[in-house]
């Protein structure tokens, strides 16, 4: 995505660009933290949200690099679903805002999110971990 061609008057598109930037920053940090010289592969960066609270009241945490790998795998199958997942997970965007940012109808955004969520849950091995 070429961030130089964003209409900064459009909040949804700005948020979409920021979601991509946030994803890149967090993944870069996670990769540095897991490098052999800094801990030998022990994951130090995890994602969590209020949506991921388990029945026992504890937060569900997902390793950021696992999510990244799953998103990359999903993008090979469905770039559109992967982009929607990125905006939802990293940007916290609502369906209506994703529709504006991507130029897709909201029903398509919802459909692609459901497909992405199922793919990611299966790929991450956590059937209910993605509840956003």
N, C-alpha and C positions, 0 to 999 in steps of 0.2 A: 504494500500500500504506500502510495506517495503522499506523505503528510504535508507536502508543500501545496497540494491541490485541494485542501480542505476549506470549506466555507465556514470560517470561524464564527459566523453569525448564526449557525445552526447548532443548537445545543446538543442534539442527538449525535451529530457527526463528530463534534468535538469530543464528546464522551467516548465514542467508538475509538477515536485515535488514542485517547488517554488509556483506554482499556488495553489496547495493543502495547502501548509503551509500558504500562504497569506489568503486563505479562512478561515482557522482555527483561525488565529490571529484576523482577522477583526470580525468574529462572536463571539469570546471570548470577545473582547472589547465591542461589541454591547450588548451582554448579561449582562456584568457587568454594562454598562451604563443604562440599562433598569431595573435593579434590584430595588426592592422597596426602599432599603436604599439609592438609588441614583437618585430618580426622579419618582418612581412609575409608570413605564411602558411607559414613554414618549420616543419615539424613537429618539436617538441622532446620530445614525450612518446611513448614507444613501450612496447609490452608484449613481454615475453620470458619464457620458462620453459625448464626442462630438457627439456621435451617437444619443444621446437622446435629441436633440434640437427640441422643438416643433415649430409649424407654427408661433407662436407669438414671437419666438426667445429666449424663456426661456428654461432653462435646465430642462429636465425631471429627477426627482429623485425617486429612489426606495429604500425603507427601506431594509437594509442588512439582517435583520432577516426574512423579508417576502420572500426574494430571497432564503435564506437558507431553510426555510420551504418548499418552492416550489421545490427546488432541492432534498430535502429528499423525498418528495412525488413522484417526478419523478423517483428517483432511485429505488423505490419500483416497479415501472412499467417497467422501462427500465434503468438499470444501465449504459449501454453503452451510451445512450443519455444524461444521467445526467453527466457522466464523460466528455463527449465532451462539454457540456454546461459549466461545471466547468473550463475547460481549456480555453474556448473562453471568458467567462466572467471574471474570476479571473486572468487568465494568459495572456489575450489579444492575444492569439495565432492564427495564420493564419491556414487555413484548411490544407495546406501542412505540417505544423509543427505538427499539431494534428495527422495527418495520420502517421507521422514518430513515434511520441511518443506512439501512441496506437497500431501501427502495422496494422491499418485498411486501406483499400483503400480510397483515397481521396473522391471518389463519395459517399461512405458509410458515411464518416464523414459529408459531406454536407447534406446528407439525414437525418442523425440523428440530426444534428444541427437544420434543419428546423422543425423536429418533436419536439425537445426540446423547441425551440423558441415558437412554437404554444402552447405547454403545459404550459410553464411559463407565457406567455402573458395571457392565459385564467385563469390560477391559480392566477395570480397577479391582474387580472381585468383591465389590461391596454393593449388593443389590439395592440397598436403601440409602447409600451414603450421599447421593446427589438429590436433594429435595428442593432445590431452588426453583 
